[in-house]
Amino acid sequence: EVSIPPFPPKEIHLCIDTGANYTVCSNAFLMFHFGKHVVENIKWSGKLPRLKSATGHKLKVIGYVDTKMRMGTYEFEFQVLVYELKECIFLLGNDCFYDRFIYDSGKFNINQ
């Protein structure tokens, strides 16, 4: 379950990308799942990383959103980088798991 306050949580299937350093999603994904007004919650910071796709293309990062996620009984908050793209994409990267989960063979274990 994913929520971007103040929008209500949504049950959404996401892609885990263990090769990605950052958790990212497209602006199209946000608008599809949370409505067009969600873009008003995209925040800008002068320190956003420069990102490239797996094929080496530059991604136009437009900001980040504060996000809450629930996986089973575990809830946590993190920031998701948002980039401009017409396709709906959300990739959970390693920054989301670091010091929280151990991901092994398709299973999550909470890091205690």
C-alpha positions in Angstrom: 0.0 0.0 0.0 1.4 3.4 -1.0 0.3 6.9 0.0 1.4 10.4 -0.8 -0.1 12.6 1.8 -2.7 14.1 1.8 -4.0 11.6 -0.7 -5.6 8.3 0.6 -3.5 5.1 0.3 -3.7 2.9 -2.7 -2.9 -0.8 -3.1 -0.4 -0.7 -6.0 1.9 -3.3 -7.5 5.4 -2.0 -7.8 8.6 -3.2 -9.4 11.6 -4.0 -7.3 14.8 -2.9 -9.0 17.7 -4.2 -6.8 20.2 -2.7 -9.3 18.8 0.8 -8.8 20.4 3.2 -6.3 17.2 5.3 -6.1 13.5 4.8 -5.9 11.9 6.6 -8.8 8.5 7.0 -10.5 7.2 8.8 -13.5 4.8 11.8 -13.2 2.4 9.7 -15.3 2.3 7.0 -12.6 1.5 9.5 -9.9 -1.3 11.1 -11.9 -2.8 7.8 -12.9 -3.0 6.4 -9.3 -3.5 9.6 -7.3 -5.1 12.1 -9.7 -3.7 15.1 -11.6 -3.5 17.3 -8.5 -0.8 15.0 -7.0 1.8 17.0 -9.1 1.2 19.9 -6.7 3.0 17.7 -4.0 6.1 17.3 -6.1 8.9 19.2 -4.3 12.0 20.6 -5.8 15.5 20.6 -4.3 18.7 21.9 -5.9 20.5 18.7 -4.9 18.6 16.2 -6.9 20.7 13.5 -8.5 21.2 13.2 -12.3 19.7 9.9 -13.4 20.0 7.7 -16.4 17.8 4.9 -17.5 19.1 1.3 -17.8 19.7 2.0 -21.5 21.8 5.1 -20.7 19.2 7.8 -21.5 19.1 10.9 -19.3 15.9 11.1 -17.2 14.4 14.5 -16.6 14.0 14.6 -12.8 11.4 17.1 -11.8 11.5 16.7 -8.1 10.5 14.2 -5.3 7.4 13.3 -3.3 7.3 12.3 0.3 5.8 8.8 0.4 4.5 6.3 2.9 4.4 2.6 2.3 3.1 -0.4 4.0 4.4 -3.8 3.2 2.6 -6.4 5.3 2.7 -5.0 8.8 5.8 -2.9 8.3 5.2 0.8 7.5 7.9 3.3 6.6 8.4 6.7 4.9 10.8 7.7 2.2 11.3 10.1 -0.7 10.6 9.0 -4.3 12.3 10.9 -7.2 9.9 11.9 -9.9 10.8 12.1 -13.5 9.0 13.2 -16.6 7.6 10.3 -18.7 4.3 9.4 -20.3 4.5 5.7 -19.2 3.5 4.6 -15.7 6.6 3.4 -14.0 7.5 3.0 -10.3 10.8 1.3 -9.4 11.7 0.5 -5.7 15.4 1.0 -5.5 18.0 0.1 -2.9 17.6 3.4 -1.0 14.1 2.2 0.0 15.5 -1.0 1.5 18.8 0.1 3.1 18.7 -0.6 6.8 15.0 -1.6 6.6 14.7 -4.9 4.7 16.8 -7.8 3.6 15.5 -8.9 0.1 16.5 -12.4 -0.8 15.1 -14.7 -3.5 12.0 -12.7 -3.9 11.2 -12.5 -0.1 11.5 -9.6 2.3 12.8 -9.9 5.8 12.7 -7.0 8.2 16.1 -5.9 9.3 16.0 -5.9 13.1 
